[in-house]
């Protein structure tokens, strides 16, 4: 459920929005901040795959020691489809939601990579940054961070109720939380929850931000 990360004593920590197969956009963004894979770390809010043709390359990032992501609803769509088969309703649902890349990448290869990747995609992460704690889920954090284990797992990867209500109530027990899933025109904050999915697959805008900046905003 939750994977925790100690402070990075060697370099910087960055967070990035939903990738959706936009591997080249990511590489351009990393180059723009002079990302050093030997020292820096990158945390992704999930949805590595679907809608973009380089989805398999994005999924394979989970095997890099500097890359850490949470599981998104599109990883869940792919899991159901690839393991239930091409004749299933899950497959049809995946295709409607951007799974068509699997044809070029190969069904068997994509299934093999996803099966290996899923254990590297917990539902939540928490990292220590400059003496503070930054949480991460794909869609909707629980009201109290310490209750993650009891949280509705579907809400963690599919939920949108907080942002739809404009709910600025801070999540209790964590300095800040960063999420994706819901496309916003620009990075948006409600309470201590940061929404950073700027729709890279359709807008060409992939949000990449240093983690310490998110936590500085909470202190202002």
Helices and strands as residue ranges (DSSP letters): E 2-5, E 13-16, H 23-32, E 41-44, H 55-59, G 60-63, E 67-69, H 73-84, H 89-96, G 99-101, H 102-105, H 107-118, E 124-129, E 132-136, G 145-150, H 153-158, H 161-165, E 176-179, E 188-190, E 193-195, H 200-203, E 208-210, H 211-219
